[in-house]
Amino acid sequence: MSEREQEKADAKRLLEVMNWVWTPKEGALSEWDAEAFVVRLLKSSGGLIVVGDEISEHYFNALVVLIRKAGITLDIGTSDYPHVIPYVLKADDGERLAKSAGVPASRVKRPLLTYIEEGFLLSLEDLKGIASRVGAIDDHAHWQSPLPQADGWTKYVEEAASAEKGEYETILLMNTGLYWARHFLTILKPRNGPKDEQNRLTEAYRQMVRTISNQLKDIGGLSVYYRATAPGHPNCAMRASPYRNGKVAETFEDDVAGRLMRPVGLTDTERELRQKWDWDLFSVHNDVWKRATLRLERERVLTMARPVHGPRRKKMSRWHYLDIWSQALQRPDAHYEPGEDCLNWCSPAIFDQWTFHLHHQLQLEMEKDSNASRNVESA
């Protein structure tokens, strides 16, 4: 194929990637409304806070573009916390949208959107503590993280959620999965074989989930959404279109670790490296978070329902699981650089779908809260 033909083929692929729209198997998503989304965020103290690795960063950047495309202007703000990037509404849009939200003009001076770059979610101290419990290398005290560390990010979230009383909760959308792999977590001690090493890695992941949830669960005015880690597609260059549905995708994308090993010409070193990417643990670790969010939300509901004797009980964080796994599994065609990178995504196609999914969930939560308030008033 000539260079000109390749350019035409790439342009055609990009157009098809952008034009495909995911629809749920049952029901329908709420229609995307950028102003309604922004108004919902303004009705909370801290807006939307996104925490995670570079895929979360790419998602966040796509969200900023999506809001700006609707004619809503944003400026980058400042923060005293490391690796924290807040965005605020510009004055004219802020004044207009504050009126629509029914919030004080002072609200628009605080962040509407914030991105926190933190791939492991843990401080280096917490990460080393977990590693020492599950089995760390001898020199683990001197190990340095390969990722930026946003130490104190949970404190930032707490401050943002409590800066001012809002009608609705501040939204925390977080993810960690890509870097919870043996290739990056070299602080963990090598074991007898890959299976044993992966089991220890998953135990470390479980302890991370407990650590982070304990730091967040007592923050009132906060609604935590854990966004599932999206799958990688080992042979993404072989697909020029999405799978027809989730079941078909599951069939063809089975045995992700095995298919990472199959390309002809890989050296033993390259095979060992690919094996330690641990793409086959993405779904396993997603399930850890899914069970945790169900448990944490159940505990919150039971705790808040108990009779109070004495001082008024503080509110607790709400917990949700944003399941984008099947949606992303159907999109082997939507990776950034097929043949070279089958993990990162071509922006904004799949990222916009995640935002539409989140918007739908927020609309459902607002409707549920509204119905609950009416029931209390009529009781």
DONU-680217 format. One record per residue (C-alpha): x, y, z; residue in one letter; chain; residue number from 1. Coordinates in nm, 2 decimals. Example, Ala and Ser with C-alpha at 12.3 -4.5 7.8 and 13.67 -1.06 7.14 Angstrom:
% residues 2
   east  north     up residuo cadena num
   1.23  -0.45   0.78       A      A   1
   1.37  -0.11   0.71       S      A   2
***
This chain:
% residues 379
   east  north     up residuo cadena num
   0.00   0.00   0.00       M      A   1
   0.14   0.34  -0.10       S      A   2
   0.17   0.62   0.15       E      A   3
  -0.12   0.80   0.00       R      A   4
  -0.34   0.49   0.01       E      A   5
  -0.24   0.44   0.38       Q      A   6
  -0.34   0.79   0.46       E      A   7
  -0.68   0.74   0.30       K      A   8
  -0.73   0.41   0.48       A      A   9
  -0.63   0.57   0.82       D      A  10
  -0.88   0.86   0.76       A      A  11
  -1.15   0.61   0.67       K      A  12
  -1.08   0.41   0.99       R      A  13
  -1.08   0.72   1.20       L      A  14
  -1.42   0.83   1.06       L      A  15
  -1.57   0.49   1.13       E      A  16
  -1.43   0.49   1.48       V      A  17
  -1.59   0.83   1.56       M      A  18
  -1.92   0.75   1.40       N      A  19
  -2.00   0.42   1.59       W      A  20
  -2.24   0.47   1.88       V      A  21
  -2.28   0.21   2.16       W      A  22
  -2.63   0.13   2.27       T      A  23
  -2.73  -0.08   2.58       P      A  24
  -2.89  -0.42   2.53       K      A  25
  -3.19  -0.30   2.72       E      A  26
  -3.34   0.04   2.77       G      A  27
  -3.18   0.37   2.65       A      A  28
  -2.92   0.61   2.78       L      A  29
  -3.03   0.96   2.88       S      A  30
  -2.97   1.21   2.60       E      A  31
  -2.64   1.39   2.64       W      A  32
  -2.69   1.75   2.76       D      A  33
  -2.37   1.94   2.84       A      A  34
  -2.54   2.22   3.02       E      A  35
  -2.74   1.98   3.24       A      A  36
  -2.42   1.79   3.31       F      A  37
  -2.24   2.11   3.42       V      A  38
  -2.54   2.24   3.62       V      A  39
  -2.54   1.90   3.81       R      A  40
  -2.17   1.95   3.89       L      A  41
  -2.22   2.31   4.00       L      A  42
  -2.48   2.19   4.25       K      A  43
  -2.21   2.00   4.43       S      A  44
  -1.92   2.15   4.63       S      A  45
  -1.64   2.00   4.43       G      A  46
  -1.78   1.91   4.08       G      A  47
  -1.62   1.61   3.91       L      A  48
  -1.28   1.48   4.02       I      A  49
  -1.11   1.23   3.80       V      A  50
  -0.82   1.02   3.95       V      A  51
  -0.61   0.77   3.77       G      A  52
  -0.33   0.70   3.51       D      A  53
  -0.28   0.83   3.16       E      A  54
  -0.60   0.66   3.03       I      A  55
  -0.79   0.86   3.29       S      A  56
  -0.60   1.17   3.18       E      A  57
  -0.69   1.11   2.81       H      A  58
  -1.06   1.06   2.92       Y      A  59
  -1.04   1.38   3.12       F      A  60
  -0.90   1.58   2.83       N      A  61
  -1.18   1.44   2.60       A      A  62
  -1.44   1.55   2.86       L      A  63
  -1.30   1.91   2.86       V      A  64
  -1.32   1.92   2.48       V      A  65
  -1.67   1.77   2.49       L      A  66
  -1.79   2.05   2.72       I      A  67
  -1.61   2.32   2.53       R      A  68
  -1.78   2.19   2.20       K      A  69
  -2.11   2.28   2.37       A      A  70
  -1.99   2.64   2.39       G      A  71
  -1.91   2.63   2.76       I      A  72
  -1.57   2.79   2.83       T      A  73
  -1.32   2.66   3.09       L      A  74
  -0.99   2.78   3.22       D      A  75
  -0.72   2.59   3.40       I      A  76
  -0.70   2.68   3.77       G      A  77
  -0.43   2.63   4.03       T      A  78
  -0.38   2.39   4.32       S      A  79
  -0.13   2.36   4.60       D      A  80
  -0.15   1.98   4.57       Y      A  81
   0.10   1.79   4.35       P      A  82
  -0.02   1.65   4.02       H      A  83
  -0.37   1.81   4.06       V      A  84
  -0.51   2.00   3.76       I      A  85
  -0.84   2.19   3.83       P      A  86
  -1.06   2.36   3.56       Y      A  87
  -1.30   2.65   3.64       V      A  88
  -1.58   2.81   3.44       L      A  89
  -1.50   3.14   3.27       K      A  90
  -1.68   3.44   3.42       A      A  91
  -1.96   3.49   3.16       D      A  92
  -2.05   3.12   3.14       D      A  93
  -2.01   3.08   3.51       G      A  94
  -2.25   3.36   3.60       E      A  95
  -2.52   3.22   3.36       R      A  96
  -2.48   2.86   3.46       L      A  97
  -2.47   2.95   3.83       A      A  98
  -2.81   3.11   3.79       K      A  99
  -2.94   2.79   3.61       S      A 100
  -2.81   2.58   3.90       A      A 101
  -2.94   2.81   4.16       G      A 102
  -2.60   2.83   4.34       V      A 103
  -2.41   3.14   4.47       P      A 104
  -2.18   3.32   4.23       A      A 105
  -1.89   3.22   4.45       S      A 106
  -1.94   2.85   4.35       R      A 107
  -1.80   2.92   4.00       V      A 108
  -1.47   3.03   4.15       K      A 109
  -1.41   2.67   4.27       R      A 110
  -1.32   2.39   4.03       P      A 111
  -1.59   2.23   3.81       L      A 112
  -1.35   1.96   3.69       L      A 113
  -1.03   1.83   3.84       T      A 114
  -0.78   1.57   3.72       Y      A 115
  -0.54   1.40   3.96       I      A 116
  -0.26   1.20   3.81       E      A 117
  -0.21   0.90   4.04       E      A 118
  -0.17   0.56   3.87       G      A 119
  -0.16   0.34   4.18       F      A 120
  -0.40   0.55   4.40       L      A 121
  -0.17   0.48   4.69       L      A 122
   0.10   0.69   4.86       S      A 123
   0.45   0.54   4.83       L      A 124
   0.44   0.47   5.20       E      A 125
   0.11   0.28   5.17       D      A 126
   0.24   0.09   4.87       L      A 127
   0.56  -0.02   5.04       K      A 128
   0.35  -0.13   5.35       G      A 129
   0.13  -0.35   5.13       I      A 130
   0.43  -0.49   4.95       A      A 131
   0.60  -0.58   5.28       S      A 132
   0.29  -0.77   5.39       R      A 133
   0.24  -0.98   5.07       V      A 134
   0.62  -1.02   5.00       G      A 135
   0.85  -0.75   4.89       A      A 136
   1.20  -0.75   4.75       I      A 137
   1.49  -0.72   5.00       D      A 138
   1.56  -0.36   4.91       D      A 139
   1.20  -0.25   4.90       H      A 140
   1.26   0.05   5.14       A      A 141
   1.46   0.22   4.86       H      A 142
   1.22   0.13   4.58       W      A 143
   1.09   0.43   4.38       Q      A 144
   0.76   0.44   4.20       S      A 145
   0.78   0.46   3.82       P      A 146
   0.47   0.69   3.83       L      A 147
   0.40   1.04   3.96       P      A 148
   0.28   1.03   4.32       Q      A 149
  -0.01   1.26   4.40       A      A 150
   0.04   1.22   4.78       D      A 151
  -0.25   1.36   4.98       G      A 152
  -0.50   1.34   4.70       W      A 153
  -0.77   1.19   4.92       T      A 154
  -0.73   1.50   5.15       K      A 155
  -0.78   1.72   4.84       Y      A 156
  -1.10   1.53   4.77       V      A 157
  -1.22   1.57   5.12       E      A 158
  -1.16   1.94   5.11       E      A 159
  -1.33   1.98   4.78       A      A 160
  -1.64   1.78   4.89       A      A 161
  -1.68   1.99   5.21       S      A 162
  -1.58   2.34   5.09       A      A 163
  -1.95   2.44   5.07       E      A 164
  -2.28   2.26   5.12       K      A 165
  -2.42   2.14   4.79       G      A 166
  -2.75   2.01   4.68       E      A 167
  -2.58   1.70   4.54       Y      A 168
  -2.26   1.51   4.61       E      A 169
  -1.92   1.59   4.46       T      A 170
  -1.84   1.31   4.21       I      A 171
  -1.52   1.12   4.23       L      A 172
  -1.45   0.91   3.92       L      A 173
  -1.14   0.69   3.98       M      A 174
  -0.96   0.40   3.83       N      A 175
  -0.64   0.20   3.88       T      A 176
  -0.56  -0.11   3.68       G      A 177
  -0.32  -0.06   3.40       L      A 178
  -0.01  -0.03   3.62       Y      A 179
  -0.11  -0.30   3.88       W      A 180
   0.10  -0.54   3.68       A      A 181
   0.43  -0.73   3.76       R      A 182
   0.61  -0.53   3.49       H      A 183
   0.56  -0.21   3.69       F      A 184
   0.53  -0.33   4.05       L      A 185
   0.88  -0.46   4.07       T      A 186
   0.87  -0.40   4.44       I      A 187
   0.70  -0.74   4.48       L      A 188
   0.93  -1.03   4.53       K      A 189
   0.95  -1.29   4.24       P      A 190
   0.79  -1.62   4.33       R      A 191
   0.79  -1.98   4.21       N      A 192
   0.60  -1.91   3.89       G      A 193
   0.36  -1.67   3.71       P      A 194
   0.05  -1.80   3.88       K      A 195
   0.19  -1.75   4.23       D      A 196
   0.31  -1.41   4.14       E      A 197
  -0.03  -1.31   4.00       Q      A 198
  -0.20  -1.43   4.32       N      A 199
   0.03  -1.22   4.53       R      A 200
  -0.03  -0.92   4.30       L      A 201
  -0.41  -0.96   4.33       T      A 202
  -0.38  -0.98   4.71       E      A 203
  -0.18  -0.66   4.71       A      A 204
  -0.46  -0.51   4.49       Y      A 205
  -0.73  -0.61   4.74       R      A 206
  -0.53  -0.44   5.02       Q      A 207
  -0.51  -0.13   4.81       M      A 208
  -0.89  -0.13   4.76       V      A 209
  -0.93  -0.16   5.14       R      A 210
  -0.68   0.12   5.21       T      A 211
  -0.83   0.36   4.96       I      A 212
  -1.19   0.29   5.06       S      A 213
  -1.11   0.34   5.43       N      A 214
  -0.97   0.68   5.34       Q      A 215
  -1.28   0.78   5.14       L      A 216
  -1.58   0.61   5.30       K      A 217
  -1.64   0.87   5.58       D      A 218
  -1.63   1.18   5.35       I      A 219
  -1.98   1.32   5.35       G      A 220
  -2.11   1.49   5.04       G      A 221
  -1.91   1.26   4.81       L      A 222
  -2.03   1.00   4.56       S      A 223
  -1.75   0.76   4.45       V      A 224
  -1.77   0.60   4.10       Y      A 225
  -1.51   0.33   4.03       Y      A 226
  -1.47   0.32   3.65       R      A 227
  -1.38  -0.03   3.54       A      A 228
  -1.04  -0.08   3.38       T      A 229
  -1.09  -0.11   3.00       A      A 230
  -0.95  -0.42   2.83       P      A 231
  -0.66  -0.45   2.59       G      A 232
  -0.71  -0.62   2.26       H      A 233
  -0.39  -0.82   2.16       P      A 234
  -0.48  -0.83   1.79       N      A 235
  -0.65  -0.49   1.75       C      A 236
  -0.48  -0.44   1.41       A      A 237
  -0.68  -0.73   1.28       M      A 238
  -1.02  -0.56   1.34       R      A 239
  -1.14  -0.26   1.14       A      A 240
  -1.49  -0.25   1.29       S      A 241
  -1.65  -0.31   1.63       P      A 242
  -1.79  -0.65   1.74       Y      A 243
  -2.17  -0.69   1.69       R      A 244
  -2.24  -0.72   2.06       N      A 245
  -2.08  -0.81   2.40       G      A 246
  -2.12  -1.19   2.36       K      A 247
  -1.94  -1.19   2.03       V      A 248
  -1.66  -0.98   2.18       A      A 249
  -1.62  -1.22   2.47       E      A 250
  -1.59  -1.51   2.24       T      A 251
  -1.32  -1.36   2.01       F      A 252
  -1.13  -1.18   2.29       E      A 253
  -1.09  -1.48   2.52       D      A 254
  -0.75  -1.59   2.64       D      A 255
  -0.59  -1.24   2.63       V      A 256
  -0.27  -1.36   2.79       A      A 257
  -0.23  -1.65   2.54       G      A 258
  -0.29  -1.42   2.24       R      A 259
  -0.03  -1.17   2.36       L      A 260
   0.23  -1.45   2.33       M      A 261
   0.13  -1.58   1.99       R      A 262
   0.29  -1.32   1.74       P      A 263
   0.56  -1.49   1.53       V      A 264
   0.91  -1.37   1.59       G      A 265
   0.89  -1.27   1.96       L      A 266
   1.20  -1.34   2.15       T      A 267
   1.19  -1.52   2.49       D      A 268
   1.26  -1.18   2.66       T      A 269
   0.97  -1.02   2.47       E      A 270
   0.73  -1.30   2.57       R      A 271
   0.83  -1.27   2.94       E      A 272
   0.78  -0.90   2.92       L      A 273
   0.43  -0.93   2.77       R      A 274
   0.34  -1.20   3.02       Q      A 275
   0.41  -0.95   3.30       K      A 276
   0.18  -0.69   3.15       W      A 277
  -0.09  -0.89   3.33       D      A 278
  -0.37  -0.79   3.09       W      A 279
  -0.56  -1.10   3.20       D      A 280
  -0.59  -0.96   3.55       L      A 281
  -0.78  -0.65   3.44       F      A 282
  -1.12  -0.82   3.47       S      A 283
  -1.01  -1.00   3.80       V      A 284
  -0.92  -0.67   3.96       H      A 285
  -1.24  -0.50   3.82       N      A 286
  -1.43  -0.77   4.01       D      A 287
  -1.25  -0.68   4.33       V      A 288
  -1.37  -0.32   4.30       W      A 289
  -1.72  -0.43   4.19       K      A 290
  -1.77  -0.64   4.50       R      A 291
  -1.61  -0.37   4.72       A      A 292
  -1.85  -0.09   4.59       T      A 293
  -2.15  -0.32   4.65       L      A 294
  -2.03  -0.39   5.01       R      A 295
  -1.94  -0.03   5.09       L      A 296
  -2.28   0.10   4.96       E      A 297
  -2.47  -0.17   5.16       R      A 298
  -2.27  -0.08   5.47       E      A 299
  -2.35   0.29   5.42       R      A 300
  -2.73   0.23   5.38       V      A 301
  -2.74   0.01   5.69       L      A 302
  -2.54   0.25   5.90       T      A 303
  -2.75   0.55   5.79       M      A 304
  -3.07   0.36   5.86       A      A 305
  -2.98   0.28   6.23       R      A 306
  -3.16   0.49   6.49       P      A 307
  -2.94   0.78   6.62       V      A 308
  -2.90   0.83   6.99       H      A 309
  -2.70   1.14   7.07       G      A 310
  -2.51   1.37   6.83       P      A 311
  -2.63   1.37   6.47       R      A 312
  -2.46   1.11   6.26       R      A 313
  -2.22   1.23   5.99       K      A 314
  -2.30   1.14   5.62       K      A 315
  -2.09   0.88   5.45       M      A 316
  -1.97   0.85   5.09       S      A 317
  -2.19   0.68   4.83       R      A 318
  -2.04   0.40   4.62       W      A 319
  -2.10   0.31   4.26       H      A 320
  -1.94   0.09   3.99       Y      A 321
  -1.93   0.23   3.64       L      A 322
  -1.91  -0.08   3.43       D      A 323
  -1.77   0.01   3.08       I      A 324
  -1.60  -0.33   3.03       W      A 325
  -1.83  -0.49   2.78       S      A 326
  -1.87  -0.15   2.59       Q      A 327
  -1.49  -0.12   2.56       A      A 328
  -1.44  -0.49   2.48       L      A 329
  -1.65  -0.45   2.17       Q      A 330
  -1.41  -0.18   2.03       R      A 331
  -1.08  -0.34   1.91       P      A 332
  -1.10  -0.10   1.62       D      A 333
  -1.08   0.21   1.85       A      A 334
  -0.73   0.18   1.98       H      A 335
  -0.49   0.47   1.92       Y      A 336
  -0.23   0.30   1.71       E      A 337
  -0.33  -0.05   1.59       P      A 338
  -0.04  -0.29   1.56       G      A 339
   0.17  -0.07   1.79       E      A 340
  -0.06   0.02   2.08       D      A 341
  -0.37  -0.20   2.16       C      A 342
  -0.43  -0.05   2.51       L      A 343
  -0.46   0.32   2.47       N      A 344
  -0.77   0.46   2.29       W      A 345
  -0.83   0.69   2.00       C      A 346
  -0.99   1.00   2.15       S      A 347
  -1.26   1.11   2.19       P      A 348
  -1.48   0.82   2.06       A      A 349
  -1.49   0.57   2.34       I      A 350
  -1.43   0.84   2.61       F      A 351
  -1.74   1.03   2.51       D      A 352
  -1.94   0.71   2.56       Q      A 353
  -1.80   0.68   2.91       W      A 354
  -1.92   1.04   2.98       T      A 355
  -2.26   0.96   2.84       F      A 356
  -2.28   0.66   3.07       H      A 357
  -2.18   0.87   3.37       L      A 358
  -2.43   1.14   3.27       H      A 359
  -2.70   0.88   3.26       H      A 360
  -2.61   0.75   3.60       Q      A 361
  -2.61   1.10   3.75       L      A 362
  -2.96   1.17   3.60       Q      A 363
  -3.09   0.85   3.75       L      A 364
  -2.94   0.94   4.09       E      A 365
  -3.10   1.29   4.08       M      A 366
  -3.43   1.14   3.99       E      A 367
  -3.41   0.89   4.28       K      A 368
  -3.32   1.16   4.53       D      A 369
  -3.60   1.38   4.41       S      A 370
  -3.85   1.09   4.45       N      A 371
  -3.72   1.01   4.80       A      A 372
  -3.76   1.38   4.90       S      A 373
  -4.12   1.38   4.77       R      A 374
  -4.20   1.06   4.96       N      A 375
  -4.06   1.22   5.29       V      A 376
  -4.27   1.53   5.24       E      A 377
  -4.59   1.34   5.18       S      A 378
  -4.53   1.10   5.47       A      A 379
***
